[in-house]
Amino acid sequence: MEVLHGYGISSTLYLQLHYSDAQPWFSLASKAADLRTTFLVLFPICFHLHMAAGVKLLWVAVVGDWINLVLKWILFGERPYWWIQETLYYSNSTVPIIQQYPSTCETGPGSPSGHAMGAAGVYYVLITSLLPLLLKGDGHSVKKWCIHGCLWTLFWALQVSVCLSRIFIGAHFPHQVVAGVITGIAVAKVFNQASWIYTTTLRGYVHASVFLLSFALGLSTLLDIASIDPHWSLVKAQKWCIRADWVHLDTTPFAGLLRNTGVLFGLGLGLHLPILIKTGTYRLKDSAIYRLSCALVTLLLLSLLDSFRPPAHTHTLFYLLVFCKSATVPLTTVGLVPCCAKLALNIYQRQTFSKILK
């Protein structure tokens, strides 16, 4: 592994030396692959325009990130920015210096890459959901080939950009991002065949959330029993990151775990709370303008929600607020916005009808 890590450091140095001007593009690619972008931007748009695709998108993002967490705790992957400070690989030569950036100092273990895995799974769902809509009723083979080619080229261009961005900032080794892409696509393929996610009850969502949380906490307990500190990577991040304010508590494995279980729980509430089902459920006759309006309002509300940062001075309070904030995202998207929109539309229609009668 030391030799593989050494080649990975060489890749980071090459990118930083020859493509330093591409840092803004790499930062944008990493941001597009962040699950925060999925939860706050992609999911609301996808859900309001195509409900089934939105539900599948969230399941893939949540379960994929949970699998990523479990794999990271099992594989104990290093990250370039701390490995290079501790390795004996360069004992007979000068230790290379790699630059760090604000998004370099991720606090979880490095393998597989969460950004690469999340981007692969999420955008695979988007592409496979979009293709049937674009090709519906079109028997022209050339046009089908062009649409397929354009969308999959875009998909792989994004994956390559995300992988290069993670290597460029020194957050991952090349083999970690490749493993992330492969695993992310595998998760998406599984959920493409999982029709049960559309019929899961509120109890099912609660059970799924509890299982994901319990399994991960159980694994953490086993690591403790084996005298392995589950927070070992956080200690390394705090030690070797060049700026303390670049180490964020919301990048820790436990924050990610509570974020994912909160999102899944909130999705269940939004889909199955009786009052929200009665007033807010989409119908086939709902116009595209109405759905787009709901999407825009949701994006505005979620941007305001995202501006709230849970205080990090008390870890218990921080993790609790992370769970609640995450649950609010799908609850707002799936339940509150459509519910309020339907109520406002009904009031407007009644007032208009009353004026006509008068």
VOBA-1610 file (N, C-alpha, C; in pm, whole numbers, padded with zeros to 5 digits, always signed):
BEGIN
Met+00082-00122+00000Met+00000+00000+00000Met+00085+00126+00000Glu+00203+00118+00062Glu+00290+00236+00066Glu+00329+00281-00074Val+00359+00183-00160Val+00396+00217-00298Val+00277+00279-00371Leu+00157+00221-00349Leu+00036+00275-00412Leu+00008+00416-00364His+00028+00440-00234His+00010+00574-00180His+00115+00670-00237Gly+00237+00619-00256Gly+00342+00703-00313Gly+00307+00750-00454Tyr+00255+00659-00535Tyr+00210+00698-00669Tyr+00094+00798-00661Gly+00009+00781-00561Gly-00101+00875-00542Gly-00053+01015-00510Ile+00048+01025-00425Ile+00107+01156-00394Ile+00168+01219-00519Ser+00231+01137-00601Ser+00288+01188-00728Ser+00178+01245-00817Ser+00062+01179-00817Ser-00052+01228-00897Ser-00100+01363-00846Thr-00108+01377-00714Thr-00151+01504-00655Thr-00051+01615-00687Leu+00078+01585-00673Leu+00180+01684-00703Leu+00175+01726-00850Tyr+00153+01630-00940Tyr+00146+01661-01083Tyr+00029+01755-01112Leu-00088+01725-01055Leu-00205+01809-01079Leu-00186+01948-01019Gln-00131+01956-00900Gln-00111+02086-00836Gln-00007+02170-00908Leu+00091+02103-00968Leu+00197+02176-01038Leu+00153+02224-01175His+00082+02139-01249His+00049+02169-01389His-00092+02225-01409Tyr-00179+02208-01310Tyr-00318+02251-01328Tyr-00366+02337-01210Ser-00277+02417-01157Ser-00313+02503-01044Ser-00419+02605-01083Asp-00421+02646-01211Asp-00520+02743-01257Asp-00661+02683-01262Ala-00669+02551-01256Ala-00800+02484-01263Ala-00863+02466-01126Gln-00803+02527-01023Gln-00857+02510-00887Gln-01005+02550-00876Pro-01049+02663-00936Pro-01192+02697-00927Pro-01282+02588-00986Trp-01239+02530-01097Trp-01319+02423-01160Trp-01323+02299-01071Phe-01208+02264-01013Phe-01203+02148-00924Phe-01291+02172-00800Ser-01290+02294-00750Ser-01373+02326-00633Ser-01521+02313-00668Leu-01558+02359-00789Leu-01696+02348-00834Leu-01738+02202-00849Ala-01647+02119-00902Ala-01676+01977-00919Ala-01697+01909-00784Ser-01614+01942-00687Ser-01630+01884-00553Ser-01762+01928-00490Lys-01799+02053-00513Lys-01925+02103-00458Lys-02044+02033-00522Ala-02036+02007-00653Ala-02144+01937-00721Ala-02159+01795-00671Ala-02048+01735-00623Ala-02050+01598-00574Ala-02085+01589-00426Asp-02090+01702-00357Asp-02121+01701-00214Asp-02266+01663-00194Leu-02293+01577-00094Leu-02431+01537-00068Leu-02517+01653-00021Arg-02456+01759+00029Arg-02534+01876+00065Arg-02603+01934-00060Thr-02531+01934-00172Thr-02590+01979-00298Thr-02703+01886-00340Thr-02684+01756-00319Thr-02790+01660-00353Thr-02915+01685-00271Phe-02900+01700-00141Phe-03015+01716-00053Phe-03084+01851-00071Leu-03006+01957-00090Leu-03063+02092-00092Leu-03100+02142-00231Val-03045+02083-00336Val-03071+02133-00472Val-03129+02025-00563Leu-03054+01917-00582Leu-03095+01815-00679Leu-03223+01744-00637Phe-03234+01706-00510Phe-03353+01635-00465Phe-03480+01718-00478Pro-03483+01844-00431Pro-03607+01922-00447Pro-03650+01937-00592Ile-03556+01967-00682Ile-03591+01983-00823Ile-03643+01851-00880Cys-03570+01744-00852Cys-03607+01613-00905Cys-03742+01567-00851Phe-03766+01586-00721Phe-03890+01538-00662Phe-04010+01613-00717His-04001+01744-00729His-04116+01823-00774His-04146+01801-00922Leu-04045+01765-00999Leu-04069+01741-01141Leu-04103+01595-01171His-04049+01503-01090His-04076+01361-01111His-04062+01292-00976Met-04174+01272-00909Met-04176+01227-00771Met-04100+01096-00749Ala-04122+00995-00834Ala-04058+00864-00817Ala-03906+00875-00828Ala-03859+00955-00924Ala-03715+00973-00940Ala-03655+01042-00818Gly-03729+01138-00760Gly-03681+01207-00641Gly-03668+01114-00522Val-03766+01027-00504Val-03761+00930-00393Val-03642+00836-00411Lys-03623+00785-00532Lys-03511+00695-00558Lys-03377+00766-00538Leu-03371+00891-00580Leu-03248+00969-00565Leu-03207+00978-00419Leu-03304+01003-00332Leu-03273+01018-00190Leu-03232+00886-00127Trp-03300+00778-00164Trp-03261+00646-00112Trp-03118+00611-00153Val-03083+00635-00277Val-02948+00604-00325Val-02845+00689-00251Ala-02874+00818-00233Ala-02780+00907-00165Ala-02759+00865-00020Val-02869+00835+00050Val-02862+00801+00192Val-02794+00666+00213Val-02845+00563+00146Val-02789+00428+00164Val-02646+00421+00112Gly-02619+00488+00001Gly-02484+00490-00053Gly-02385+00553+00044Asp-02424+00664+00106Asp-02333+00730+00200Asp-02317+00647+00327Trp-02423+00576+00368Trp-02412+00487+00484Trp-02316+00373+00454Ile-02326+00313+00335Ile-02233+00206+00296Ile-02090+00261+00292Asn-02076+00384+00244Asn-01944+00447+00240Asn-01886+00460+00381Leu-01970+00498+00477Leu-01925+00511+00615Leu-01878+00376+00669Val-01959+00272+00648Val-01924+00139+00697Val-01792+00091+00634Leu-01778+00111+00504Leu-01654+00070+00436Leu-01533+00147+00489Lys-01553+00275+00516Lys-01441+00355+00568Lys-01396+00304+00704Trp-01491+00269+00790Trp-01455+00217+00921Trp-01388+00080+00912Ile-01419+00004+00808Ile-01361-00129+00793Ile-01225-00123+00725Leu-01209-00035+00626Leu-01089-00032+00544Leu-00977+00055+00600Phe-01009+00148+00690Phe-00907+00234+00754Phe-00820+00306+00651Gly-00884+00364+00551Gly-00808+00430+00444Gly-00741+00559+00490Glu-00619+00577+00446Glu-00545+00700+00475Glu-00589+00811+00380Arg-00552+00933+00416Arg-00570+01048+00327Arg-00434+01109+00298Pro-00414+01160+00175Pro-00280+01208+00138Pro-00224+01315+00230Tyr-00311+01409+00274Tyr-00257+01524+00347Tyr-00205+01488+00485Trp-00250+01375+00542Trp-00189+01333+00669Trp-00091+01216+00650Trp-00115+01132+00548Trp-00025+01018+00526Trp+00116+01065+00496Ile+00128+01170+00416Ile+00260+01218+00376Ile+00340+01272+00494Gln+00271+01310+00602Gln+00337+01363+00720Gln+00387+01251+00814Glu+00332+01132+00799Glu+00363+01025+00894Glu+00437+00906+00834Thr+00436+00893+00703Thr+00494+00776+00639Thr+00647+00775+00643Leu+00702+00654+00638Leu+00847+00637+00628Leu+00888+00608+00484Tyr+00791+00619+00393Tyr+00816+00587+00252Tyr+00924+00676+00193Tyr+00935+00800+00241Tyr+01033+00895+00186Tyr+01154+00909+00278Ser+01184+00805+00352Ser+01293+00814+00450Ser+01429+00838+00385Asn+01445+00793+00262Asn+01574+00810+00193Asn+01571+00924+00091Ser+01466+01004+00094Ser+01456+01115-00001Ser+01379+01230+00064Thr+01372+01341-00007Thr+01302+01458+00045Thr+01151+01435+00042Val+01086+01468+00151Val+00941+01451+00158Val+00873+01558+00073Pro+00791+01519-00024Pro+00721+01619-00108Pro+00627+01705-00024Ile+00599+01823-00073Ile+00505+01913-00005Ile+00384+01931-00094Ile+00268+01889-00044Ile+00144+01909-00120Ile+00064+02020-00054Gln-00001+02099-00137Gln-00080+02211-00086Gln-00212+02161-00029Gln-00260+02236+00071Gln-00391+02209+00128Gln-00486+02324+00095Tyr-00614+02290+00087Tyr-00719+02386+00055Tyr-00830+02375+00159Pro-00923+02470+00162Pro-01029+02465+00264Pro-01108+02334+00266Ser-01119+02267+00152Ser-01195+02141+00148Ser-01107+02019+00157Thr-00978+02039+00182Thr-00886+01925+00192Thr-00908+01844+00319Cys-00931+01913+00428Cys-00923+01849+00560Cys-01049+01774+00600Glu-01088+01676+00519Glu-01197+01586+00555Glu-01152+01505+00677Thr-01247+01473+00764Thr-01210+01412+00892Thr-01235+01262+00899Gly-01304+01204+00800Gly-01327+01061+00801Gly-01214+00986+00734Pro-01209+00853+00749Pro-01111+00773+00675Pro-01128+00794+00525Gly-01026+00758+00447Gly-01024+00800+00307Gly-01079+00704+00204Ser-01101+00577+00240Ser-01139+00480+00137Ser-01272+00412+00166Pro-01364+00412+00068Pro-01358+00479-00063Pro-01399+00625-00054Ser-01376+00700-00160Ser-01409+00842-00160Ser-01560+00862-00154Gly-01606+00937-00054Gly-01749+00964-00041Gly-01802+01054-00150His-01722+01154-00190His-01766+01244-00296His-01779+01170-00429Ala-01679+01087-00462Ala-01684+01012-00587Ala-01799+00912-00586Met-01818+00846-00472Met-01925+00747-00460Met-02062+00813-00467Gly-02078+00925-00396Gly-02206+00996-00398Gly-02239+01050-00536Ala-02140+01110-00602Ala-02163+01165-00736Ala-02199+01056-00835Ala-02130+00942-00828Ala-02157+00833-00921Ala-02299+00780-00902Gly-02338+00757-00775Gly-02471+00703-00749Gly-02582+00799-00784Val-02568+00923-00740Val-02673+01024-00760Val-02692+01057-00908Tyr-02583+01082-00978Tyr-02596+01122-01118Tyr-02630+01003-01208Tyr-02596+00882-01166Tyr-02642+00764-01239Tyr-02794+00754-01231Val-02850+00781-01114Val-02996+00781-01099Val-03058+00889-01186Leu-02999+01008-01187Leu-03054+01117-01268Leu-03054+01081-01417Ile-02943+01025-01464Ile-02933+00991-01606Ile-03032+00881-01643Thr-03037+00775-01562Thr-03126+00663-01594Thr-03273+00700-01577Ser-03303+00801-01498Ser-03441+00848-01484Ser-03479+00942-01598Leu-03381+01016-01646Leu-03407+01114-01752Leu-03418+01049-01889Leu-03342+00945-01912Leu-03341+00882-02045Leu-03479+00834-02090Pro-03555+00761-02007Pro-03688+00717-02054Pro-03781+00832-02087Leu-03767+00944-02014Leu-03853+01060-02041Leu-03818+01125-02174Leu-03688+01134-02204Leu-03645+01197-02328Leu-03669+01108-02449Leu-03668+00977-02427Leu-03681+00883-02539Leu-03823+00830-02553Lys-03915+00877-02471Lys-04051+00826-02471Lys-04119+00851-02606Gly-04164+00743-02668Gly-04237+00753-02794Gly-04151+00791-02913Asp-04020+00789-02896Asp-03932+00827-03007Asp-03863+00702-03062Gly-03899+00664-03183Gly-03841+00544-03241Gly-03721+00571-03331His-03677+00695-03339His-03565+00731-03427His-03434+00686-03361Ser-03367+00591-03420Ser-03249+00531-03359Ser-03133+00630-03350Val-03117+00717-03449Val-03008+00814-03447Val-03025+00913-03332Lys-03148+00960-03314Lys-03175+01053-03205Lys-03152+00986-03070Lys-03196+00859-03058Lys-03172+00786-02933Lys-03024+00774-02904Trp-02948+00741-03008Trp-02803+00727-02991Trp-02740+00859-02948Cys-02784+00969-03007Cys-02730+01100-02972Cys-02761+01137-02827Ile-02885+01113-02785Ile-02925+01145-02648Ile-02846+01060-02549His-02840+00929-02578His-02761+00840-02493His-02616+00887-02484Gly-02557+00915-02600Gly-02418+00955-02604Gly-02391+01084-02527Cys-02478+01183-02546Cys-02459+01312-02479Cys-02471+01300-02327Leu-02574+01230-02282Leu-02597+01219-02138Leu-02487+01137-02069Trp-02447+01026-02128Trp-02344+00945-02065Trp-02206+01009-02075Thr-02183+01085-02181Thr-02058+01161-02188Thr-02054+01266-02077Leu-02167+01333-02056Leu-02175+01430-01948Leu-02153+01363-01813Phe-02212+01245-01795Phe-02197+01171-01670Phe-02051+01140-01642Trp-01983+01082-01741Trp-01843+01044-01717Trp-01751+01164-01708Ala-01783+01271-01778Ala-01703+01394-01765Ala-01711+01447-01622Leu-01832+01440-01564Leu-01848+01484-01426Leu-01773+01392-01330Gln-01780+01260-01353Gln-01709+01168-01264Gln-01558+01191-01268Val-01504+01209-01387Val-01361+01234-01400Val-01323+01365-01330Ser-01406+01467-01347Ser-01378+01597-01282Ser-01380+01584-01131Val-01478+01511-01079Val-01487+01492-00934Val-01365+01417-00883Cys-01329+01309-00952Cys-01213+01230-00909Cys-01085+01313-00910Leu-01064+01387-01018Leu-00944+01470-01027Leu-00944+01579-00920Ser-01062+01632-00889Ser-01069+01738-00788Ser-01031+01685-00650Arg-01072+01563-00619Arg-01040+01505-00487Arg-00891+01471-00477Ile-00832+01431-00589Ile-00688+01405-00590Ile-00610+01536-00584Phe-00658+01636-00658Phe-00591+01766-00665Phe-00577+01831-00527Ile-00683+01828-00447Ile-00679+01896-00316Ile-00612+01812-00209Gly-00572+01690-00241Gly-00502+01606-00145Gly-00594+01538-00045Ala-00721+01523-00081Ala-00816+01457+00010Ala-00823+01307-00013His-00784+01261-00134His-00795+01118-00165His-00682+01074-00256Phe-00652+00944-00249Phe-00562+00880-00343Phe-00643+00833-00465Pro-00578+00814-00580Pro-00652+00773-00700Pro-00732+00644-00683His-00673+00543-00618His-00747+00416-00604His-00872+00432-00518Gln-00875+00533-00430Gln-00992+00556-00346Gln-01108+00617-00424Val-01077+00706-00518Val-01185+00766-00597Val-01239+00666-00699Val-01152+00582-00754Val-01198+00478-00847Val-01290+00381-00774Ala-01252+00341-00654Ala-01337+00252-00574Ala-01470+00318-00543Gly-01468+00449-00518Gly-01592+00521-00489Gly-01687+00523-00608Val-01634+00547-00729Val-01718+00550-00849Val-01782+00414-00873Ile-01703+00308-00864Ile-01755+00172-00889Ile-01862+00136-00787Thr-01837+00165-00660Thr-01934+00132-00556Thr-02061+00216-00569Gly-02046+00342-00603Gly-02163+00428-00619Gly-02254+00383-00731Ile-02196+00344-00844Ile-02277+00294-00956Ile-02345+00164-00918Ala-02274+00078-00843Ala-02334-00049-00800Ala-02456-00026-00712Val-02448+00070-00620Val-02562+00102-00533Val-02679+00153-00616Ala-02651+00242-00711Ala-02758+00297-00796Ala-02824+00187-00879Lys-02745+00094-00931Lys-02801-00016-01010Lys-02895-00102-00926Val-02857-00127-00801Val-02943-00206-00713Val-03076-00136-00691Phe-03073-00007-00666Phe-03197+00067-00638Phe-03279+00091-00765Asn-03218+00079-00881Asn-03297+00086-01004Asn-03394-00031-01015Gln-03363-00140-00945Gln-03450-00258-00946Gln-03536-00268-00819Ala-03523-00173-00728Ala-03590-00181-00598Ala-03722-00105-00601Ser-03827-00169-00647Ser-03958-00103-00654Ser-04022-00085-00517Trp-03972-00157-00416Trp-04031-00150-00283Trp-04014-00012-00219Ile-03919+00067-00266Ile-03897+00198-00203Ile-04017+00291-00225Tyr-04099+00262-00328Tyr-04214+00349-00356Tyr-04337+00310-00273Thr-04333+00194-00211Thr-04448+00149-00132Thr-04414+00137+00016Thr-04296+00180+00056Thr-04255+00171+00196Thr-04342+00261+00282Thr-04391+00207+00394Thr-04477+00282+00485Thr-04392+00367+00579Leu-04459+00449+00660Leu-04387+00529+00760Leu-04314+00439+00857Arg-04378+00329+00896Arg-04312+00234+00986Arg-04186+00178+00919Gly-04195+00152+00789Gly-04078+00103+00717Gly-03964+00203+00717Tyr-03997+00331+00699Tyr-03894+00435+00703Tyr-03830+00445+00842Val-03913+00435+00945Val-03860+00440+01082Val-03769+00322+01107His-03814+00202+01067His-03731+00083+01087His-03600+00093+01010Ala-03606+00144+00887Ala-03483+00159+00807Ala-03386+00257+00872Ser-03439+00369+00922Ser-03354+00468+00987Ser-03290+00412+01113Val-03370+00341+01192Val-03319+00282+01316Val-03213+00176+01284Phe-03237+00096+01179Phe-03140-00007+01143Phe-03007+00055+01101Leu-03012+00156+01014Leu-02889+00219+00968Leu-02812+00279+01085Leu-02883+00344+01176Leu-02818+00406+01292Leu-02762+00300+01385Ser-02842+00197+01415Ser-02801+00093+01510Ser-02682+00014+01458Phe-02686-00022+01329Phe-02577-00100+01272Phe-02445-00023+01280Ala-02449+00105+01242Ala-02327+00185+01244Ala-02276+00205+01386Leu-02366+00230+01479Leu-02324+00246+01619Leu-02271+00115+01675Gly-02332+00003+01633Gly-02282-00127+01676Gly-02142-00152+01624Leu-02117-00115+01498Leu-01983-00130+01441Leu-01883-00043+01516Ser-01926+00078+01550Ser-01839+00168+01627Ser-01806+00108+01763Thr-01905+00046+01826Thr-01882-00019+01956Thr-01784-00134+01943Leu-01796-00213+01836Leu-01703-00324+01813Leu-01560-00272+01795Leu-01546-00158+01726Leu-01413-00099+01711Leu-01356-00058+01846Asp-01442-00002+01931Asp-01398+00034+02067Asp-01352-00088+02144Ile-01431-00196+02135Ile-01397-00319+02206Ile-01263-00374+02156Ala-01237-00358+02026Ala-01111-00404+01967Ala-00997-00305+01989Ser-01021-00205+02075Ser-00921-00102+02108Ser-00882-00018+01986Ile-00980+00003+01899Ile-00960+00090+01782Ile-01048+00213+01800Asp-00988+00329+01801Asp-01062+00453+01820Asp-01138+00489+01692Pro-01273+00491+01697Pro-01349+00528+01577Pro-01319+00670+01528His-01262+00751+01617His-01232+00890+01583His-01085+00909+01543Trp-01016+00800+01510Trp-00873+00810+01481Trp-00843+00906+01366Ser-00932+00908+01267Ser-00908+00995+01151Ser-00929+01142+01186Leu-01022+01170+01279Leu-01044+01307+01324Leu-00920+01360+01396Val-00857+01273+01474Val-00734+01312+01545Val-00624+01348+01444Lys-00612+01267+01339Lys-00510+01295+01237Lys-00541+01425+01163Ala-00669+01449+01134Ala-00708+01571+01064Ala-00674+01695+01147Gln-00706+01688+01276Gln-00676+01801+01364Gln-00526+01823+01380Lys-00451+01717+01369Lys-00306+01727+01387Lys-00235+01782+01264Trp-00278+01740+01145Trp-00200+01769+01026Trp-00263+01872+00932Cys-00385+01916+00957Cys-00442+02023+00876Cys-00371+02154+00911Ile-00333+02231+00811Ile-00252+02350+00836Ile-00332+02462+00901Arg-00466+02455+00893Arg-00550+02556+00957Arg-00661+02487+01035Ala-00673+02521+01162Ala-00772+02455+01248Ala-00915+02481+01201Asp-00940+02599+01143Asp-01076+02631+01101Asp-01119+02558+00975Trp-01027+02483+00913Trp-01064+02400+00799Trp-01115+02262+00840Val-01100+02228+00965Val-01149+02100+01016Val-01289+02122+01070His-01388+02065+01005His-01528+02089+01041His-01589+01963+01102Leu-01663+01984+01210Leu-01726+01871+01279Leu-01831+01804+01192Asp-01890+01879+01098Asp-01996+01819+01016Asp-01942+01726+00908Thr-01808+01710+00898Thr-01751+01612+00806Thr-01715+01482+00877Thr-01740+01472+01007Thr-01708+01351+01081Thr-01805+01238+01043Pro-01764+01113+01062Pro-01853+01001+01030Pro-01986+01006+01105Phe-01985+01044+01233Phe-02109+01047+01310Phe-02204+01155+01260Ala-02150+01268+01217Ala-02235+01372+01160Ala-02300+01323+01031Gly-02222+01254+00948Gly-02277+01198+00826Gly-02384+01093+00853Leu-02361+01011+00956Leu-02459+00908+00992Leu-02590+00970+01035Leu-02586+01070+01120Leu-02708+01134+01168Leu-02774+01216+01057Arg-02695+01270+00968Arg-02751+01344+00855Arg-02831+01249+00766Asn-02776+01133+00739Asn-02843+01037+00651Asn-02969+00980+00713Thr-02961+00939+00839Thr-03080+00884+00905Thr-03186+00992+00923Gly-03145+01115+00945Gly-03241+01225+00957Gly-03313+01249+00826Val-03239+01247+00715Val-03300+01268+00584Val-03400+01158+00553Leu-03363+01033+00581Leu-03453+00921+00552Leu-03578+00928+00638Phe-03562+00962+00765Phe-03676+00977+00855Phe-03767+01090+00809Gly-03708+01202+00768Gly-03787+01316+00720Gly-03862+01283+00593Leu-03802+01203+00504Leu-03871+01161+00382Leu-03994+01077+00416Gly-03979+00987+00513Gly-04093+00906+00555Gly-04205+00990+00611Leu-04171+01089+00694Leu-04274+01177+00750Leu-04343+01256+00640Gly-04265+01311+00547Gly-04323+01391+00441Gly-04417+01313+00351Leu-04384+01186+00328Leu-04465+01105+00238Leu-04589+01045+00305His-04585+01031+00439His-04689+00951+00503His-04766+01019+00617Leu-04730+01140+00655Leu-04813+01208+00756Leu-04951+01236+00697Pro-05058+01195+00764Pro-05194+01206+00706Pro-05231+01345+00658Ile-05201+01448+00738Ile-05242+01583+00700Ile-05169+01630+00575Leu-05043+01586+00558Leu-04967+01626+00440Leu-05011+01547+00317Ile-05046+01419+00338Ile-05094+01337+00227Ile-05225+01393+00172Lys-05313+01434+00262Lys-05446+01479+00222Lys-05441+01605+00136Thr-05352+01696+00171Thr-05352+01826+00103Thr-05238+01845+00005Gly-05128+01775+00027Gly-05009+01808-00051Gly-04968+01711-00158Thr-05035+01596-00170Thr-04993+01496-00267Thr-05011+01546-00410Tyr-04911+01523-00495Tyr-04922+01563-00635Tyr-05022+01475-00708Arg-05092+01537-00804Arg-05181+01463-00893Arg-05132+01481-01036Leu-05173+01391-01122Leu-05127+01395-01261Leu-05165+01525-01330Lys-05278+01585-01289Lys-05323+01706-01356Lys-05250+01832-01310Asp-05167+01819-01207Asp-05091+01935-01163Asp-05000+01983-01275Ser-05004+02112-01304Ser-04931+02166-01418Ser-04781+02174-01391Ala-04705+02184-01500Ala-04560+02197-01488Ala-04523+02328-01420Ile-04602+02434-01445Ile-04575+02563-01382Ile-04593+02552-01230Tyr-04698+02481-01189Tyr-04722+02462-01046Tyr-04605+02386-00982Arg-04558+02281-01048Arg-04448+02201-00993Arg-04319+02282-00989Leu-04293+02359-01094Leu-04174+02443-01095Leu-04180+02549-00986Ser-04298+02603-00962Ser-04314+02702-00856Ser-04283+02641-00720Cys-04333+02518-00699Cys-04304+02448-00574Cys-04154+02424-00558Ala-04088+02388-00670Ala-03944+02363-00665Ala-03868+02490-00630Leu-03906+02602-00689Leu-03837+02729-00661Leu-03856+02773-00516Val-03980+02760-00466Val-04007+02796-00327Val-03927+02706-00232Thr-03921+02577-00264Thr-03846+02484-00181Thr-03698+02519-00179Leu-03641+02551-00294Leu-03500+02588-00300Leu-03472+02712-00216Leu-03564+02808-00218Leu-03547+02929-00138Leu-03550+02897+00011Leu-03647+02817+00052Leu-03658+02782+00194Leu-03538+02700+00241Leu-03493+02608+00158Leu-03379+02524+00198Leu-03249+02603+00202Ser-03238+02705+00117Ser-03118+02790+00125Ser-03115+02867+00256Leu-03233+02909+00303Leu-03240+02974+00434Leu-03208+02875+00545Leu-03259+02752+00533Leu-03230+02649+00633Leu-03081+02617+00636Asp-03018+02614+00520Asp-02876+02580+00513Asp-02789+02687+00579Ser-02840+02808+00585Ser-02762+02915+00649Ser-02749+02895+00799Phe-02836+02810+00855Phe-02826+02779+00998Phe-02717+02676+01021Arg-02620+02708+01103Arg-02512+02616+01135Arg-02522+02577+01283Pro-02545+02448+01311Pro-02554+02404+01451Pro-02428+02439+01527Pro-02440+02491+01650Pro-02321+02523+01730Pro-02240+02399+01761Ala-02108+02408+01745Ala-02022+02290+01758Ala-01954+02278+01895His-01984+02372+01986His-01915+02367+02115His-01961+02250+02202Thr-02085+02204+02183Thr-02135+02087+02254Thr-02169+01980+02152His-02092+01871+02154His-02106+01770+02049His-02244+01705+02047Thr-02298+01676+02164Thr-02430+01612+02170Thr-02537+01700+02106Leu-02536+01828+02142Leu-02632+01923+02085Leu-02609+01937+01935Phe-02484+01941+01896Phe-02452+01955+01753Phe-02510+01839+01673Tyr-02486+01716+01718Tyr-02535+01599+01644Tyr-02687+01592+01644Leu-02751+01632+01753Leu-02897+01633+01760Leu-02954+01732+01659Leu-02894+01850+01652Leu-02942+01952+01559Leu-02914+01913+01414Val-02804+01841+01389Val-02776+01790+01255Val-02887+01696+01211Phe-02930+01606+01300Phe-03039+01513+01269Phe-03169+01590+01239Cys-03203+01685+01325Cys-03327+01760+01307Cys-03324+01845+01179Lys-03213+01910+01155Lys-03199+01993+01035Lys-03210+01907+00910Ser-03148+01790+00912Ser-03152+01701+00796Ser-03292+01648+00772Ala-03364+01615+00879Ala-03501+01566+00864Ala-03593+01674+00808Thr-03562+01800+00837Thr-03644+01911+00789Thr-03635+01928+00638Val-03522+01891+00579Val-03502+01911+00435Val-03605+01834+00352Pro-03616+01699+00365Pro-03718+01629+00285Pro-03860+01657+00334Leu-03876+01684+00463Leu-04009+01715+00515Leu-04062+01842+00451Thr-03976+01941+00436Thr-04014+02066+00369Thr-04042+02043+00221Thr-03956+01966+00157Thr-03969+01941+00013Thr-04092+01860-00021Val-04110+01750+00050Val-04213+01652+00017Val-04349+01689+00073Gly-04349+01747+00195Gly-04475+01770+00263Gly-04519+01914+00276Leu-04437+01997+00338Leu-04482+02131+00376Leu-04507+02221+00255Val-04415+02224+00160Val-04432+02314+00045Val-04551+02274-00041Pro-04566+02147-00084Pro-04686+02111-00160Pro-04815+02133-00083Cys-04810+02106+00049Cys-04930+02125+00133Cys-04971+02271+00136Cys-04875+02359+00164Cys-04906+02503+00170Cys-04946+02556+00032Ala-04883+02506-00073Ala-04917+02550-00208Ala-05060+02512-00243Lys-05101+02389-00207Lys-05238+02346-00236Lys-05340+02428-00156Leu-05308+02456-00030Leu-05399+02537+00051Leu-05413+02677-00006Ala-05300+02737-00045Ala-05304+02873-00102Ala-05381+02873-00233Leu-05362+02771-00315Leu-05432+02763-00443Leu-05582+02745-00423Asn-05620+02664-00325Asn-05763+02643-00297Asn-05829+02772-00249Ile-05759+02847-00163Ile-05813+02974-00113Ile-05830+03072-00229Tyr-05729+03077-00318Tyr-05736+03167-00432Tyr-05853+03130-00524Gln-05872+03001-00550Gln-05981+02956-00636Gln-06117+02987-00575Arg-06129+02972-00444Arg-06256+03002-00377Arg-06288+03151-00385Gln-06185+03234-00363Gln-06207+03378-00370Gln-06245+03420-00512Thr-06177+03360-00611Thr-06209+03392-00751Thr-06352+03349-00784Phe-06391+03231-00739Phe-06527+03182-00765Phe-06633+03269-00699Ser-06601+03315-00575Ser-06695+03404-00504Ser-06714+03536-00577Lys-06605+03590-00633Lys-06616+03716-00707Lys-06700+03699-00833Ile-06685+03583-00897Ile-06764+03557-01018Ile-06914+03551-00985Leu-06945+03484-00874Leu-07087+03473-00833Leu-07146+03608-00799Lys-07064+03696-00742Lys-07116+03828-00705Lys-07136+03915-00830
//
